Amino acid sequence: MRTFVGFILHATVLLLGSGVSMAGKQELYVTTIKQDPYTMSKGNQLEGYCMDLLSELAKKLGFKYRVNLVKDGAYGRQDENGNWYGMIGEVVRGDADLAVAPLTLTAAREKAVGMTKPFMQTGISILLRRDMASEESGFFDFLSPFSTETWLGILMAYLVTAGCFCVVSRLSPCEWSQPETEENKFGFLHSLWYAAGALSLQGAGPHPRSVSGRVVSCTWWLFVLVLLSCYFANLSFTQSSDSTHLMIKGFDDLANQDVIEYGTLSGSSTQAFFKNSNNPAYRRIYEHMERRKSYVTSMDEGVQKAKEGNYAFIGESVSLDLAVARYCELVRAHEVIGMRGYSIVTPLGSNMLKNLSVAILQLSESGELAYLRSKWWASSCIPDSAKASSLKARGMRGIFLLLAVGLGLGVLLSLLELTSKARSNAEEQRKSCCSVLSQELGHRLRGTNVRRTQETPEKSKA
């Protein structure tokens, strides 16, 4: 009986000791791998996203750590005999307590080691040169040279100019000398047609005869000339920057062509995804990579081959986003497949696994992970929308101001012409200039009605 009780106590002590062995360690040994921006060298120290994440976790859980680079430079692959290499292998063999790196959570790795809740979501996408990518063109891309506010400003300028043509033609005696008997040829509809003719560089008659009308016409023509020059220059730049040579939108397009070579990181989870997939397109991609041996040995090599052109690098979308942020000539395809997450690796059955997962969730909920992402994925490239941005109204303030001044000057000159005629008529009729001017304005502003009222008595006499 005593022997049995002693055995139970001894087993309990062993279990408790193994449960607290990792927590009781003075220092945890952490393995990682150099990959920008997760882990990078800065003098004698390491920095990057993973180092900042590890520091935040250590503050929350209260442990000390020492970071070493993985000896064989591999992430974690398994050979045919079931032996693990890379960071996964070091954790399995007990050479490291944690592996903090962009390690993808997979079923095979989950069987060999413990993996926390993902600290970053990613997927598989394509990295290639910008001139080999394809973007959908819209039905209204011809409007892209100008912004919406600019188009609205042009529409308002067109309507106001047509109104000024109509007003000047009524006020100027050179355009409408006898409002009682003559019909005004420059009505509002003809003014709209005349202004539209200038927009098409064709013109539409009859043309203004007065000085005021010609001032309005010349100002409008100058406005249209500058406007069309800006439009075609911006349209040409937009079309040239969006020109493409090969239509690559996603993995189906990549699998159905043999012009561009493509590959992925050897021994990576991305390679395993295509190898184990039952999708016919993905199978063709894997068979092509196996046949052409188009794999790369590092992320940097894949990015460099994509920069050189005629090569599409297939990899984790998060890592490809970093390459796009650093190298402006590269672009990532919009299609992302095989969504998965990056996790921290612990030994199988470790008591640290639960605590690390909870701490990662807390950092995610507090926004700390989003801050680290924005910190280390900052882009130095100018977006295409900024390079070939639509010309906004404030960029054309000068020509709009010139049009406003010209229209105002034209209306003022028409008033001066009418005043001059009113003064001459006042001297002949020996009336005050103001009364004659008001009478002229009344006839011209409602000249059509006056003419019709004069025609009505004549018809009744007949």
DRENDO-1510 file (C-alpha; in Angstrom, 1 decimal, always signed):
<recs>
REC; n; res; u; v; w
REC; 1; MET; +0.0; +0.0; +0.0 .
REC; 2; ARG; +2.8; +2.4; +0.9 .
REC; 3; THR; +4.6; +1.6; -2.3 .
REC; 4; PHE; +1.4; +2.4; -4.3 .
REC; 5; VAL; +0.9; +5.8; -2.5 .
REC; 6; GLY; +4.6; +6.7; -3.0 .
REC; 7; PHE; +4.3; +5.9; -6.7 .
REC; 8; ILE; +1.2; +8.2; -7.0 .
REC; 9; LEU; +3.0; +11.0; -5.2 .
REC; 10; HIS; +6.1; +10.7; -7.4 .
REC; 11; ALA; +4.0; +10.8; -10.6 .
REC; 12; THR; +2.2; +13.8; -9.4 .
REC; 13; VAL; +5.4; +15.7; -8.7 .
REC; 14; LEU; +6.7; +14.8; -12.1 .
REC; 15; LEU; +3.6; +16.1; -13.8 .
REC; 16; LEU; +3.5; +19.3; -11.9 .
REC; 17; GLY; +7.2; +19.8; -12.5 .
REC; 18; SER; +6.8; +19.3; -16.3 .
REC; 19; GLY; +3.8; +21.7; -16.3 .
REC; 20; VAL; +5.8; +24.6; -14.7 .
REC; 21; SER; +9.2; +23.9; -16.3 .
REC; 22; MET; +8.8; +26.5; -19.0 .
REC; 23; ALA; +7.2; +29.1; -16.8 .
REC; 24; GLY; +9.9; +28.7; -14.3 .
REC; 25; LYS; +12.8; +29.1; -16.7 .
REC; 26; GLN; +14.8; +32.2; -16.1 .
REC; 27; GLU; +15.1; +32.9; -19.9 .
REC; 28; LEU; +13.2; +31.6; -22.9 .
REC; 29; TYR; +15.2; +30.7; -26.0 .
REC; 30; VAL; +13.4; +32.2; -29.1 .
REC; 31; THR; +14.4; +31.2; -32.6 .
REC; 32; THR; +13.6; +33.4; -35.6 .
REC; 33; ILE; +14.6; +34.0; -39.2 .
REC; 34; LYS; +15.7; +37.2; -40.9 .
REC; 35; GLN; +13.0; +38.5; -43.1 .
REC; 36; ASP; +12.1; +42.1; -43.8 .
REC; 37; PRO; +10.2; +43.6; -41.9 .
REC; 38; TYR; +9.6; +40.8; -39.4 .
REC; 39; THR; +13.2; +40.5; -38.2 .
REC; 40; MET; +16.1; +42.6; -39.4 .
REC; 41; SER; +19.6; +43.4; -38.1 .
REC; 42; LYS; +20.3; +46.8; -36.6 .
REC; 43; GLY; +23.9; +46.8; -35.5 .
REC; 44; ASN; +24.3; +44.0; -32.9 .
REC; 45; GLN; +20.5; +43.9; -32.3 .
REC; 46; LEU; +17.4; +42.7; -34.1 .
REC; 47; GLU; +14.4; +44.8; -34.9 .
REC; 48; GLY; +11.1; +44.4; -36.8 .
REC; 49; TYR; +7.5; +43.4; -36.5 .
REC; 50; CYS; +8.2; +40.1; -34.7 .
REC; 51; MET; +10.6; +41.7; -32.3 .
REC; 52; ASP; +8.1; +44.4; -31.3 .
REC; 53; LEU; +5.4; +41.7; -31.0 .
REC; 54; LEU; +7.7; +39.6; -28.8 .
REC; 55; SER; +8.5; +42.6; -26.6 .
REC; 56; GLU; +4.8; +43.3; -26.1 .
REC; 57; LEU; +4.1; +39.6; -25.2 .
REC; 58; ALA; +7.0; +39.6; -22.7 .
REC; 59; LYS; +5.5; +42.7; -21.0 .
REC; 60; LYS; +2.1; +41.1; -20.7 .
REC; 61; LEU; +3.2; +37.6; -19.6 .
REC; 62; GLY; +6.3; +38.7; -17.6 .
REC; 63; PHE; +9.0; +36.5; -19.1 .
REC; 64; LYS; +12.6; +37.1; -20.3 .
REC; 65; TYR; +13.9; +35.9; -23.6 .
REC; 66; ARG; +17.0; +35.5; -25.8 .
REC; 67; VAL; +16.6; +35.6; -29.6 .
REC; 68; ASN; +18.8; +33.5; -31.9 .
REC; 69; LEU; +18.6; +33.1; -35.6 .
REC; 70; VAL; +17.7; +29.7; -37.0 .
REC; 71; LYS; +20.8; +27.8; -37.9 .
REC; 72; ASP; +19.8; +26.2; -41.2 .
REC; 73; GLY; +17.9; +29.3; -42.4 .
REC; 74; ALA; +14.7; +27.4; -43.0 .
REC; 75; TYR; +11.1; +28.1; -41.7 .
REC; 76; GLY; +10.0; +24.6; -41.1 .
REC; 77; ARG; +9.8; +21.7; -43.5 .
REC; 78; GLN; +9.4; +18.0; -43.1 .
REC; 79; ASP; +11.4; +15.4; -45.0 .
REC; 80; GLU; +10.2; +12.1; -46.2 .
REC; 81; ASN; +11.2; +10.4; -43.0 .
REC; 82; GLY; +9.1; +12.8; -40.9 .
REC; 83; ASN; +12.0; +14.8; -39.5 .
REC; 84; TRP; +11.5; +18.5; -39.1 .
REC; 85; TYR; +14.0; +21.1; -40.1 .
REC; 86; GLY; +14.2; +24.9; -39.7 .
REC; 87; MET; +12.6; +26.7; -36.8 .
REC; 88; ILE; +9.9; +24.0; -36.4 .
REC; 89; GLY; +12.7; +21.4; -36.1 .
REC; 90; GLU; +14.5; +23.5; -33.4 .
REC; 91; VAL; +11.3; +23.7; -31.3 .
REC; 92; VAL; +10.6; +19.9; -31.8 .
REC; 93; ARG; +14.1; +19.0; -30.7 .
REC; 94; GLY; +14.0; +21.3; -27.7 .
REC; 95; ASP; +16.7; +23.7; -28.9 .
REC; 96; ALA; +14.3; +26.6; -28.7 .
REC; 97; ASP; +11.3; +27.3; -26.5 .
REC; 98; LEU; +9.5; +29.6; -28.9 .
REC; 99; ALA; +9.6; +30.3; -32.7 .
REC; 100; VAL; +8.5; +33.9; -33.4 .
REC; 101; ALA; +8.4; +34.5; -37.2 .
REC; 102; PRO; +5.9; +34.5; -40.1 .
REC; 103; LEU; +5.2; +30.8; -39.7 .
REC; 104; THR; +2.0; +29.7; -41.4 .
REC; 105; LEU; -0.5; +27.7; -39.4 .
REC; 106; THR; -0.9; +24.3; -41.1 .
REC; 107; ALA; -2.3; +20.9; -40.2 .
REC; 108; ALA; +1.1; +19.2; -40.5 .
REC; 109; ARG; +2.8; +21.7; -38.2 .
REC; 110; GLU; -0.1; +21.6; -35.7 .
REC; 111; LYS; +0.6; +17.9; -35.2 .
REC; 112; ALA; +4.2; +18.4; -34.4 .
REC; 113; VAL; +4.2; +21.6; -32.3 .
REC; 114; GLY; +1.8; +23.9; -30.6 .
REC; 115; MET; +0.7; +27.0; -32.5 .
REC; 116; THR; -1.0; +30.0; -31.0 .
REC; 117; LYS; -3.9; +32.1; -32.4 .
REC; 118; PRO; -2.8; +33.9; -35.5 .
REC; 119; PHE; -1.3; +37.3; -35.0 .
REC; 120; MET; -1.7; +38.2; -38.7 .
REC; 121; GLN; -4.0; +37.0; -41.4 .
REC; 122; THR; -2.6; +36.3; -44.9 .
REC; 123; GLY; -3.2; +34.3; -48.0 .
REC; 124; ILE; -1.5; +33.4; -51.3 .
REC; 125; SER; -1.3; +35.9; -54.1 .
REC; 126; ILE; +0.9; +36.9; -57.1 .
REC; 127; LEU; +3.7; +39.5; -57.3 .
REC; 128; LEU; +4.7; +40.8; -60.7 .
REC; 129; ARG; +5.8; +43.9; -62.5 .
REC; 130; ARG; +3.2; +46.7; -62.8 .
REC; 131; ASP; +3.4; +46.6; -66.6 .
REC; 132; MET; +2.3; +42.9; -66.6 .
REC; 133; ALA; -0.7; +43.4; -64.3 .
REC; 134; SER; -4.2; +43.9; -65.6 .
REC; 135; GLU; -6.8; +46.3; -64.3 .
REC; 136; GLU; -10.4; +46.6; -65.3 .
REC; 137; SER; -11.3; +49.6; -67.4 .
REC; 138; GLY; -14.6; +51.3; -66.7 .
REC; 139; PHE; -17.2; +52.7; -69.1 .
REC; 140; PHE; -16.6; +56.2; -68.0 .
REC; 141; ASP; -12.9; +56.3; -67.9 .
REC; 142; PHE; -13.0; +59.1; -70.5 .
REC; 143; LEU; -14.2; +61.3; -67.6 .
REC; 144; SER; -11.1; +60.5; -65.5 .
REC; 145; PRO; -8.9; +63.5; -66.6 .
REC; 146; PHE; -11.1; +65.8; -64.6 .
REC; 147; SER; -12.6; +65.4; -61.2 .
REC; 148; THR; -16.3; +65.6; -60.5 .
REC; 149; GLU; -16.1; +69.1; -59.1 .
REC; 150; THR; -14.3; +70.2; -62.3 .
REC; 151; TRP; -17.0; +68.8; -64.6 .
REC; 152; LEU; -19.6; +70.5; -62.5 .
REC; 153; GLY; -17.6; +73.8; -62.8 .
REC; 154; ILE; -17.4; +73.3; -66.6 .
REC; 155; LEU; -21.2; +72.7; -66.8 .
REC; 156; MET; -21.9; +75.9; -64.7 .
REC; 157; ALA; -19.5; +77.9; -66.9 .
REC; 158; TYR; -21.2; +76.7; -70.0 .
REC; 159; LEU; -24.7; +77.7; -68.8 .
REC; 160; VAL; -23.5; +81.1; -67.4 .
REC; 161; THR; -21.7; +81.8; -70.7 .
REC; 162; ALA; -24.8; +81.0; -72.7 .
REC; 163; GLY; -26.8; +83.3; -70.4 .
REC; 164; CYS; -24.3; +86.1; -71.0 .
REC; 165; PHE; -24.5; +85.6; -74.8 .
REC; 166; CYS; -28.3; +86.0; -74.4 .
REC; 167; VAL; -28.1; +89.0; -72.2 .
REC; 168; VAL; -25.5; +90.8; -74.3 .
REC; 169; SER; -27.4; +90.2; -77.5 .
REC; 170; ARG; -30.5; +91.8; -75.9 .
REC; 171; LEU; -28.7; +94.8; -74.3 .
REC; 172; SER; -26.3; +95.7; -77.2 .
REC; 173; PRO; -27.9; +97.9; -79.9 .
REC; 174; CYS; -25.5; +96.5; -82.4 .
REC; 175; GLU; -27.0; +93.1; -81.9 .
REC; 176; TRP; -30.7; +94.1; -81.6 .
REC; 177; SER; -31.2; +97.6; -82.9 .
REC; 178; GLN; -35.1; +97.6; -83.1 .
REC; 179; PRO; -36.6; +95.5; -80.3 .
REC; 180; GLU; -40.1; +96.7; -81.2 .
REC; 181; THR; -40.0; +95.2; -84.7 .
REC; 182; GLU; -37.0; +92.9; -84.9 .
REC; 183; GLU; -36.7; +89.4; -83.5 .
REC; 184; ASN; -33.7; +88.7; -81.4 .
REC; 185; LYS; -31.6; +86.1; -83.2 .
REC; 186; PHE; -29.5; +85.3; -80.1 .
REC; 187; GLY; -32.1; +83.6; -77.9 .
REC; 188; PHE; -31.1; +81.3; -75.0 .
REC; 189; LEU; -31.4; +78.1; -77.1 .
REC; 190; HIS; -29.1; +79.6; -79.9 .
REC; 191; SER; -26.7; +80.8; -77.2 .
REC; 192; LEU; -26.5; +77.2; -75.9 .
REC; 193; TRP; -25.8; +76.0; -79.4 .
REC; 194; TYR; -23.2; +78.7; -80.1 .
REC; 195; ALA; -21.3; +77.9; -76.8 .
REC; 196; ALA; -21.5; +74.2; -77.6 .
REC; 197; GLY; -20.1; +74.8; -81.1 .
REC; 198; ALA; -17.0; +76.4; -79.5 .
REC; 199; LEU; -16.5; +73.3; -77.3 .
REC; 200; SER; -16.3; +71.1; -80.5 .
REC; 201; LEU; -14.0; +73.7; -82.2 .
REC; 202; GLN; -16.5; +73.9; -85.0 .
REC; 203; GLY; -18.4; +77.1; -84.3 .
REC; 204; ALA; -22.0; +77.9; -85.0 .
REC; 205; GLY; -23.4; +81.0; -86.6 .
REC; 206; PRO; -24.6; +83.7; -86.6 .
REC; 207; HIS; -21.7; +85.3; -84.7 .
REC; 208; PRO; -21.9; +88.3; -82.5 .
REC; 209; ARG; -21.4; +91.7; -84.2 .
REC; 210; SER; -21.1; +93.9; -81.2 .
REC; 211; VAL; -17.8; +94.6; -79.3 .
REC; 212; SER; -19.4; +93.3; -76.1 .
REC; 213; GLY; -20.5; +90.1; -77.8 .
REC; 214; ARG; -17.1; +89.5; -79.3 .
REC; 215; VAL; -15.4; +90.0; -76.0 .
REC; 216; VAL; -17.6; +87.3; -74.5 .
REC; 217; SER; -16.9; +85.0; -77.5 .
REC; 218; CYS; -13.1; +85.5; -77.4 .
REC; 219; THR; -13.1; +84.8; -73.6 .
REC; 220; TRP; -15.2; +81.7; -74.1 .
REC; 221; TRP; -12.9; +80.5; -76.9 .
REC; 222; LEU; -9.8; +81.0; -74.8 .
REC; 223; PHE; -11.4; +79.1; -71.9 .
REC; 224; VAL; -12.4; +76.2; -74.3 .
REC; 225; LEU; -8.9; +76.1; -75.8 .
REC; 226; VAL; -7.2; +75.8; -72.4 .
REC; 227; LEU; -9.8; +73.3; -71.2 .
REC; 228; LEU; -9.4; +71.0; -74.2 .
REC; 229; SER; -5.6; +71.1; -73.9 .
REC; 230; CYS; -5.7; +70.1; -70.3 .
REC; 231; TYR; -8.2; +67.4; -71.0 .
REC; 232; PHE; -6.3; +65.7; -73.8 .
REC; 233; ALA; -3.0; +66.0; -72.0 .
REC; 234; ASN; -4.4; +64.4; -68.9 .
REC; 235; LEU; -6.2; +61.7; -70.8 .
REC; 236; SER; -3.1; +60.8; -72.8 .
REC; 237; PHE; -1.1; +60.5; -69.5 .
REC; 238; THR; -3.8; +58.4; -67.9 .
REC; 239; GLN; -4.0; +56.0; -70.8 .
REC; 240; SER; -0.2; +55.6; -71.1 .
REC; 241; SER; +0.2; +54.9; -67.3 .
REC; 242; ASP; -2.6; +52.3; -67.4 .
REC; 243; SER; -1.4; +50.5; -70.6 .
REC; 244; THR; -0.8; +46.8; -70.1 .
REC; 245; HIS; +1.0; +44.2; -72.1 .
REC; 246; LEU; -0.4; +41.0; -70.7 .
REC; 247; MET; -3.6; +40.3; -68.9 .
REC; 248; ILE; -2.8; +38.7; -65.6 .
REC; 249; LYS; -5.6; +39.1; -63.1 .
REC; 250; GLY; -5.3; +35.9; -61.0 .
REC; 251; PHE; -4.2; +32.3; -60.8 .
REC; 252; ASP; -6.5; +31.1; -63.7 .
REC; 253; ASP; -4.8; +33.6; -66.1 .
REC; 254; LEU; -1.4; +32.5; -64.8 .
REC; 255; ALA; -2.1; +28.8; -65.3 .
REC; 256; ASN; -3.5; +29.4; -68.8 .
REC; 257; GLN; -0.4; +31.1; -70.2 .
REC; 258; ASP; +3.2; +30.1; -70.8 .
REC; 259; VAL; +4.7; +33.5; -71.5 .
REC; 260; ILE; +5.5; +34.5; -68.0 .
REC; 261; GLU; +7.6; +32.2; -65.8 .
REC; 262; TYR; +6.4; +31.8; -62.2 .
REC; 263; GLY; +7.4; +30.1; -59.0 .
REC; 264; THR; +7.3; +30.1; -55.2 .
REC; 265; LEU; +9.5; +29.6; -52.2 .
REC; 266; SER; +10.9; +26.1; -52.1 .
REC; 267; GLY; +9.7; +24.0; -49.1 .
REC; 268; SER; +7.2; +26.6; -48.1 .
REC; 269; SER; +3.6; +26.2; -47.1 .
REC; 270; THR; +2.6; +27.9; -50.3 .
REC; 271; GLN; +4.3; +25.1; -52.3 .
REC; 272; ALA; +2.4; +22.5; -50.1 .
REC; 273; PHE; -0.9; +24.3; -50.8 .
REC; 274; PHE; -0.5; +23.9; -54.6 .
REC; 275; LYS; +0.8; +20.3; -54.1 .
REC; 276; ASN; -2.1; +19.2; -52.1 .
REC; 277; SER; -4.8; +21.1; -53.9 .
REC; 278; ASN; -7.5; +19.4; -56.0 .
REC; 279; ASN; -8.3; +22.5; -58.0 .
REC; 280; PRO; -7.3; +21.8; -61.7 .
REC; 281; ALA; -5.8; +25.3; -62.2 .
REC; 282; TYR; -3.7; +25.0; -59.0 .
REC; 283; ARG; -2.6; +21.6; -60.0 .
REC; 284; ARG; -1.4; +22.9; -63.3 .
REC; 285; ILE; +0.6; +25.6; -61.5 .
REC; 286; TYR; +2.2; +23.1; -59.3 .
REC; 287; GLU; +3.1; +20.8; -62.1 .
REC; 288; HIS; +4.5; +23.7; -64.1 .
REC; 289; MET; +6.7; +24.7; -61.2 .
REC; 290; GLU; +7.9; +21.1; -60.7 .
REC; 291; ARG; +8.6; +20.7; -64.4 .
REC; 292; ARG; +10.5; +24.0; -64.8 .
REC; 293; LYS; +12.1; +23.9; -61.4 .
REC; 294; SER; +11.2; +27.6; -61.0 .
REC; 295; TYR; +11.3; +27.7; -57.2 .
REC; 296; VAL; +13.4; +30.3; -55.3 .
REC; 297; THR; +15.3; +29.7; -52.2 .
REC; 298; SER; +14.4; +33.0; -50.4 .
REC; 299; MET; +11.8; +35.8; -50.4 .
REC; 300; ASP; +14.4; +38.3; -51.6 .
REC; 301; GLU; +15.3; +36.2; -54.6 .
REC; 302; GLY; +11.6; +35.9; -55.6 .
REC; 303; VAL; +11.1; +39.7; -55.3 .
REC; 304; GLN; +14.3; +40.3; -57.3 .
REC; 305; LYS; +13.2; +38.0; -60.1 .
REC; 306; ALA; +9.8; +39.7; -60.2 .
REC; 307; LYS; +11.6; +43.1; -60.5 .
REC; 308; GLU; +13.6; +41.9; -63.4 .
REC; 309; GLY; +10.5; +41.1; -65.3 .
REC; 310; ASN; +8.9; +38.1; -67.1 .
REC; 311; TYR; +8.5; +36.3; -63.7 .
REC; 312; ALA; +5.6; +36.2; -61.3 .
REC; 313; PHE; +6.4; +35.3; -57.7 .
REC; 314; ILE; +3.7; +33.4; -55.8 .
REC; 315; GLY; +3.9; +34.0; -52.0 .
REC; 316; GLU; +2.2; +35.1; -48.9 .
REC; 317; SER; +0.1; +38.2; -49.6 .
REC; 318; VAL; +1.4; +40.1; -46.5 .
REC; 319; SER; +5.0; +39.6; -47.6 .
REC; 320; LEU; +4.1; +40.6; -51.2 .
REC; 321; ASP; +2.4; +43.8; -49.8 .
REC; 322; LEU; +5.7; +44.7; -48.3 .
REC; 323; ALA; +7.5; +44.3; -51.6 .
REC; 324; VAL; +4.9; +46.5; -53.3 .
REC; 325; ALA; +5.4; +49.1; -50.6 .
REC; 326; ARG; +9.2; +49.1; -51.1 .
REC; 327; TYR; +9.4; +48.7; -54.9 .
REC; 328; CYS; +7.1; +51.0; -56.8 .
REC; 329; GLU; +7.4; +49.0; -60.0 .
REC; 330; LEU; +5.8; +46.0; -58.5 .
REC; 331; VAL; +2.1; +45.2; -57.9 .
REC; 332; ARG; +0.2; +42.4; -56.2 .
REC; 333; ALA; -2.7; +40.7; -57.9 .
REC; 334; HIS; -6.1; +41.4; -56.3 .
REC; 335; GLU; -6.9; +37.7; -56.0 .
REC; 336; VAL; -6.0; +36.1; -52.7 .
REC; 337; ILE; -6.5; +32.4; -52.1 .
REC; 338; GLY; -5.9; +29.9; -49.3 .
REC; 339; MET; -6.5; +32.3; -46.4 .
REC; 340; ARG; -4.4; +31.4; -43.3 .
REC; 341; GLY; -2.6; +33.0; -40.4 .
REC; 342; TYR; +0.8; +33.5; -38.9 .
REC; 343; SER; +1.3; +31.9; -35.5 .
REC; 344; ILE; +3.9; +31.7; -32.7 .
REC; 345; VAL; +5.2; +28.1; -32.2 .
REC; 346; THR; +5.7; +26.4; -28.9 .
REC; 347; PRO; +6.6; +22.9; -27.9 .
REC; 348; LEU; +3.7; +20.4; -28.1 .
REC; 349; GLY; +1.6; +20.5; -24.9 .
REC; 350; SER; +3.4; +23.6; -23.5 .
REC; 351; ASN; +1.6; +25.6; -20.8 .
REC; 352; MET; +2.6; +28.8; -22.5 .
REC; 353; LEU; +0.4; +28.2; -25.5 .
REC; 354; LYS; -2.9; +29.3; -23.9 .
REC; 355; ASN; -1.3; +32.4; -22.4 .
REC; 356; LEU; +0.3; +33.5; -25.6 .
REC; 357; SER; -3.0; +33.1; -27.5 .
REC; 358; VAL; -4.9; +35.2; -25.0 .
REC; 359; ALA; -2.2; +37.9; -25.1 .
REC; 360; ILE; -2.3; +38.0; -28.9 .
REC; 361; LEU; -6.1; +38.4; -28.8 .
REC; 362; GLN; -5.7; +41.2; -26.3 .
REC; 363; LEU; -3.2; +43.0; -28.5 .
REC; 364; SER; -5.5; +42.6; -31.5 .
REC; 365; GLU; -8.5; +44.0; -29.6 .
REC; 366; SER; -6.5; +47.0; -28.3 .
REC; 367; GLY; -5.3; +47.9; -31.8 .
REC; 368; GLU; -1.6; +47.2; -31.1 .
REC; 369; LEU; -1.3; +44.7; -33.9 .
REC; 370; ALA; -2.8; +47.1; -36.4 .
REC; 371; TYR; -0.3; +49.8; -35.3 .
REC; 372; LEU; +2.6; +47.4; -35.7 .
REC; 373; ARG; +1.3; +46.6; -39.2 .
REC; 374; SER; +1.1; +50.2; -40.2 .
REC; 375; LYS; +4.5; +50.9; -38.7 .
REC; 376; TRP; +6.5; +48.3; -40.5 .
REC; 377; TRP; +4.5; +48.2; -43.8 .
REC; 378; ALA; +4.7; +52.0; -44.5 .
REC; 379; SER; +5.0; +52.7; -48.2 .
REC; 380; SER; +7.3; +55.2; -49.8 .
REC; 381; CYS; +5.6; +55.0; -53.2 .
REC; 382; ILE; +3.2; +57.5; -54.6 .
REC; 383; PRO; -0.1; +55.8; -55.5 .
REC; 384; ASP; -1.2; +55.8; -59.1 .
REC; 385; SER; -4.3; +57.8; -58.2 .
REC; 386; ALA; -1.9; +60.5; -57.1 .
REC; 387; LYS; +0.4; +60.3; -60.0 .
REC; 388; ALA; -2.3; +60.4; -62.6 .
REC; 389; SER; -4.9; +62.2; -60.5 .
REC; 390; SER; -7.9; +63.9; -62.0 .
REC; 391; LEU; -7.4; +67.6; -62.5 .
REC; 392; LYS; -9.4; +69.4; -59.9 .
REC; 393; ALA; -11.2; +72.7; -60.1 .
REC; 394; ARG; -8.8; +74.4; -57.8 .
REC; 395; GLY; -6.0; +73.6; -60.3 .
REC; 396; MET; -7.9; +75.5; -63.0 .
REC; 397; ARG; -8.9; +78.5; -60.9 .
REC; 398; GLY; -7.0; +80.9; -63.2 .
REC; 399; ILE; -8.9; +80.0; -66.4 .
REC; 400; PHE; -12.2; +80.1; -64.5 .
REC; 401; LEU; -11.3; +83.5; -63.1 .
REC; 402; LEU; -10.4; +84.8; -66.6 .
REC; 403; LEU; -13.7; +83.6; -67.9 .
REC; 404; ALA; -15.6; +85.3; -65.1 .
REC; 405; VAL; -13.7; +88.6; -65.8 .
REC; 406; GLY; -14.4; +88.3; -69.6 .
REC; 407; LEU; -18.1; +87.7; -69.1 .
REC; 408; GLY; -18.4; +90.5; -66.7 .
REC; 409; LEU; -16.6; +92.9; -69.1 .
REC; 410; GLY; -18.8; +91.8; -72.0 .
REC; 411; VAL; -22.0; +92.5; -70.0 .
REC; 412; LEU; -20.6; +95.9; -68.8 .
REC; 413; LEU; -19.7; +96.9; -72.4 .
REC; 414; SER; -23.2; +96.0; -73.6 .
REC; 415; LEU; -24.6; +98.3; -70.9 .
REC; 416; LEU; -22.3; +101.1; -72.0 .
REC; 417; GLU; -23.4; +100.6; -75.6 .
REC; 418; LEU; -27.0; +100.8; -74.6 .
REC; 419; THR; -26.4; +103.8; -72.4 .
REC; 420; SER; -24.6; +105.6; -75.3 .
REC; 421; LYS; -27.6; +105.0; -77.6 .
REC; 422; ALA; -30.0; +106.1; -74.9 .
REC; 423; ARG; -28.1; +109.3; -74.5 .
REC; 424; SER; -28.3; +110.0; -78.3 .
REC; 425; ASN; -32.0; +109.3; -78.4 .
REC; 426; ALA; -32.6; +111.5; -75.3 .
REC; 427; GLU; -30.9; +114.5; -77.0 .
REC; 428; GLU; -33.0; +114.0; -80.2 .
REC; 429; GLN; -36.3; +113.5; -78.2 .
REC; 430; ARG; -35.3; +116.1; -75.6 .
REC; 431; LYS; -36.0; +113.7; -72.7 .
REC; 432; SER; -34.0; +112.7; -69.8 .
REC; 433; CYS; -31.3; +110.0; -70.4 .
REC; 434; CYS; -32.6; +107.9; -67.5 .
REC; 435; SER; -36.2; +107.8; -68.8 .
REC; 436; VAL; -35.0; +106.8; -72.3 .
REC; 437; LEU; -32.6; +104.2; -70.8 .
REC; 438; SER; -35.3; +102.6; -68.7 .
REC; 439; GLN; -37.6; +102.6; -71.7 .
REC; 440; GLU; -35.0; +100.8; -73.8 .
REC; 441; LEU; -34.3; +98.3; -71.0 .
REC; 442; GLY; -38.0; +97.6; -70.8 .
REC; 443; HIS; -38.3; +97.0; -74.5 .
REC; 444; ARG; -35.2; +94.8; -74.7 .
REC; 445; LEU; -36.0; +92.7; -71.6 .
REC; 446; ARG; -39.6; +92.0; -72.8 .
REC; 447; GLY; -39.2; +92.9; -76.4 .
REC; 448; THR; -40.9; +89.7; -77.7 .
REC; 449; ASN; -44.0; +90.5; -75.6 .
REC; 450; VAL; -44.1; +94.0; -76.9 .
REC; 451; ARG; -43.9; +92.9; -80.5 .
REC; 452; ARG; -46.7; +90.4; -79.9 .
REC; 453; THR; -48.9; +93.0; -78.2 .
REC; 454; GLN; -48.4; +95.3; -81.2 .
REC; 455; GLU; -49.3; +92.5; -83.6 .
REC; 456; THR; -52.6; +91.8; -81.7 .
REC; 457; PRO; -54.4; +95.1; -82.6 .
REC; 458; GLU; -53.3; +94.8; -86.2 .
REC; 459; LYS; -54.8; +91.3; -86.5 .
REC; 460; SER; -58.0; +92.6; -84.8 .
REC; 461; LYS; -58.3; +95.5; -87.4 .
REC; 462; ALA; -57.8; +93.0; -90.2 .
</recs>
